[in-house]
Amino acid sequence: MLNFTRSRSQPRGGARPLPMGGLDYADPKRKGNFLGKVFLAAGLTALCIIMIKQSPSLSSTSPFALSEPGVTHVLVTGGAGYIGSHATLRLLKENYRVTIVDNLSRGNMGAVRVLQNLFPEPGRLQFICADLGDQKSVNKIFSENKFDAVMHFAAVAYVGESTMDPLKYYHNITSNTLMVLEAMAKNDVKTLIYSSTCATYGEPEKMPITEDTPQVPINPYGKAKKMAEDIILDFSKTSDMAVMILRYFNVIGSDPEGRLGEAPRPELREQGRISGACFDAARGIIPGLKVRGTDYKTADGTCVRDYINVIDLVDAHVKALQKAQSGRVRIYNVGTGKGSSVKEFVDACKKATGVDIKVEYLPRRPGDYAEVYSDPTKIRLELNWTAQHADLLESLKIAWRWQKDHHNGYGVSNSV
Ligand SMILES: NC(=O)c1ccc[n+]([C@@H]2O[C@H](COP(=O)([O-])OP(=O)(O)OC[C@H]3O[C@@H](n4cnc5c(N)ncnc54)[C@H](O)[C@@H]3O)[C@@H](O)[C@H]2O)c1
């Protein structure tokens, strides 16, 4: 602004203020002077406009509040968590605009910082620290931002914990999904990709599990997700929202370039998932591995699971987003189609880490089921998706690299 004022005042100090007459155009020297000033003034004005537009304090509308042709703005709930952060990375790489909403109850600000550093340009990624159980916050977020789609990852997600604290699960999963759905409907957000789970099937008689396998969940985690699915299905009967429900199997692995990893809270270790426990045991954070249940009706007596690499999983999300159709709900299993036993998993983990992990065999854990693996035919035929990283050992090697380099996960600080 200073420069602009100065350029206007210059003529006053010159020989004489000239009216804009024919003579000025006839004098080449004066013409150059005049045009130069015009260009200077125009340039400075443009610079001021750019600065004002880019200044967050002066800008009235953030790019996240605007619908921009050719730009798809995705709200990623739970984007500070394990799967949500990997999904955000992929979306940003594919030029989506992303808003992460996470209350950091289980996620890591460190993961968000990694993403912010990779994509610092304005209008690419914003982070909002908020609880999806807080209706006021949810309504504010949806009214102040223009989302084209929601990937709803945010949830508490531990089977064991759900049996100890079921109400937490019904609130956090079922009730919060209802709130997100209401906000989407009110603000005309057109697409929902919902994170569901194979835990909604319970313990089916027949393997592999197809999308038509009856859903009979046997723990509050699976029940809460099934209820959330039911709410979405009922709502969809009279809505033109495009909905994709993805039922994941057991997620493992991490970004092959080592930027992101799985870093659950230390206090959740006991509840934790098998990969986290294996790595903790390999690093000596815990004395060894506790394998719960050796008398299941499986080949080696330990539980059998279908381990899906997180990179493949986020690929399924992007394909689902691209193929979602208005007024339709589609449901897909996301797994490899192949089961591996806990014993096989532990052996692969020992190989990947090079550590002879101590293993203790204990009685069954409440709420666990013997054998679960998917039939991924439907997603292959309809979304052209198949797991590309199905080698257990390879996935664990990559995840172990990140774990080794990140002894404290993303660090202890979760300040925003
Ligand atoms: N990890 C798996 O093996 C697996 C398998 C099947 C389904 N899923 C589903 O995938 C989704 C993501 O799981 P994950 O493994 O990345 O878990 P995670 O704990 O790493 O991430 C969940 C994120 O949600 C956030 N969150 C939780 N409650 C919230 C709330 N009320 N408001 C705002 N943010 C909240 C947490 O802070 C965390 O960052 C979950 O819905 C889970 O049920 C995971």
The ligand as an SDF file (V2000), in Angstrom:
LIG
                    3D

 44 48  0  0  0  0  0  0  0  0999 V2000
   -7.1980  -51.0610   11.8270 N   0  0  0  0  0  0  0  0  0  0  0  0
   -7.9490  -52.0760   11.4270 C   0  0  0  0  0  0  0  0  0  0  0  0
   -7.4810  -53.2300   11.3450 O   0  0  0  0  0  0  0  0  0  0  0  0
   -9.3980  -51.8530   11.0850 C   0  0  0  0  0  0  0  0  0  0  0  0
  -10.1620  -52.9370   10.6190 C   0  0  0  0  0  0  0  0  0  0  0  0
  -11.4940  -52.7260   10.2780 C   0  0  0  0  0  0  0  0  0  0  0  0
  -12.0360  -51.4680   10.3470 C   0  0  0  0  0  0  0  0  0  0  0  0
  -11.2740  -50.4370   10.8040 N   0  0  0  0  0  0  0  0  0  0  0  0
  -11.9120  -49.1190   10.9000 C   0  0  0  0  0  0  0  0  0  0  0  0
  -11.0780  -48.1660   10.2750 O   0  0  0  0  0  0  0  0  0  0  0  0
  -11.2290  -46.8940   10.8980 C   0  0  0  0  0  0  0  0  0  0  0  0
   -9.8770  -46.3150   11.2360 C   0  0  0  0  0  0  0  0  0  0  0  0
   -9.1900  -47.2010   12.0910 O   0  0  0  0  0  0  0  0  0  0  0  0
   -7.6620  -46.9920   12.5040 P   0  0  0  0  0  0  0  0  0  0  0  0
   -7.0830  -48.3400   12.6050 O   0  0  0  0  0  0  0  0  0  0  0  0
   -7.0290  -45.9920   11.6150 O   0  0  0  0  0  0  0  0  0  0  0  0
   -7.8320  -46.4230   13.9690 O   0  0  0  0  0  0  0  0  0  0  0  0
   -7.0450  -45.2220   14.6880 P   0  0  0  0  0  0  0  0  0  0  0  0
   -7.3690  -45.2980   16.1300 O   0  0  0  0  0  0  0  0  0  0  0  0
   -5.6030  -45.2420   14.2900 O   0  0  0  0  0  0  0  0  0  0  0  0
   -7.7220  -43.9420   14.0560 O   0  0  0  0  0  0  0  0  0  0  0  0
   -8.9920  -43.4720   14.4370 C   0  0  0  0  0  0  0  0  0  0  0  0
   -8.9100  -41.9690   14.5130 C   0  0  0  0  0  0  0  0  0  0  0  0
  -10.2030  -41.4640   14.8500 O   0  0  0  0  0  0  0  0  0  0  0  0
  -10.0400  -40.4380   15.8040 C   0  0  0  0  0  0  0  0  0  0  0  0
  -11.2930  -40.3470   16.5760 N   0  0  0  0  0  0  0  0  0  0  0  0
  -11.8480  -41.2830   17.3610 C   0  0  0  0  0  0  0  0  0  0  0  0
  -12.9750  -40.8260   17.9000 N   0  0  0  0  0  0  0  0  0  0  0  0
  -13.1460  -39.5610   17.4420 C   0  0  0  0  0  0  0  0  0  0  0  0
  -14.1340  -38.5660   17.6470 C   0  0  0  0  0  0  0  0  0  0  0  0
  -15.1760  -38.7610   18.4530 N   0  0  0  0  0  0  0  0  0  0  0  0
  -13.9980  -37.3720   17.0260 N   0  0  0  0  0  0  0  0  0  0  0  0
  -12.9410  -37.1470   16.1950 C   0  0  0  0  0  0  0  0  0  0  0  0
  -11.9720  -38.0520   15.9740 N   0  0  0  0  0  0  0  0  0  0  0  0
  -12.0710  -39.2510   16.5840 C   0  0  0  0  0  0  0  0  0  0  0  0
   -8.8500  -40.8630   16.6470 C   0  0  0  0  0  0  0  0  0  0  0  0
   -8.2300  -39.8010   17.3310 O   0  0  0  0  0  0  0  0  0  0  0  0
   -7.9340  -41.4740   15.5930 C   0  0  0  0  0  0  0  0  0  0  0  0
   -7.0780  -40.5170   15.0360 O   0  0  0  0  0  0  0  0  0  0  0  0
  -12.1270  -47.1380   12.1080 C   0  0  0  0  0  0  0  0  0  0  0  0
  -13.4410  -46.7480   11.7680 O   0  0  0  0  0  0  0  0  0  0  0  0
  -12.0720  -48.6320   12.3200 C   0  0  0  0  0  0  0  0  0  0  0  0
  -13.2300  -49.1320   12.8990 O   0  0  0  0  0  0  0  0  0  0  0  0
   -9.9810  -50.6000   11.1750 C   0  0  0  0  0  0  0  0  0  0  0  0
  1  2  1  0
  2  3  2  0
  2  4  1  0
  4  5  1  0
  4 44  2  0
  5  6  2  0
  6  7  1  0
  7  8  2  0
  8  9  1  0
  8 44  1  0
  9 10  1  0
  9 42  1  0
 10 11  1  0
 11 12  1  0
 11 40  1  0
 12 13  1  0
 13 14  1  0
 14 15  2  0
 14 16  1  0
 14 17  1  0
 17 18  1  0
 18 19  2  0
 18 20  1  0
 18 21  1  0
 21 22  1  0
 22 23  1  0
 23 24  1  0
 23 38  1  0
 24 25  1  0
 25 26  1  0
 25 36  1  0
 26 27  1  0
 26 35  1  0
 27 28  2  0
 28 29  1  0
 29 30  1  0
 29 35  2  0
 30 31  1  0
 30 32  2  0
 32 33  1  0
 33 34  2  0
 34 35  1  0
 36 37  1  0
 36 38  1  0
 38 39  1  0
 40 41  1  0
 40 42  1  0
 42 43  1  0
M  CHG  2   8   1  16  -1
M  END
$$$$
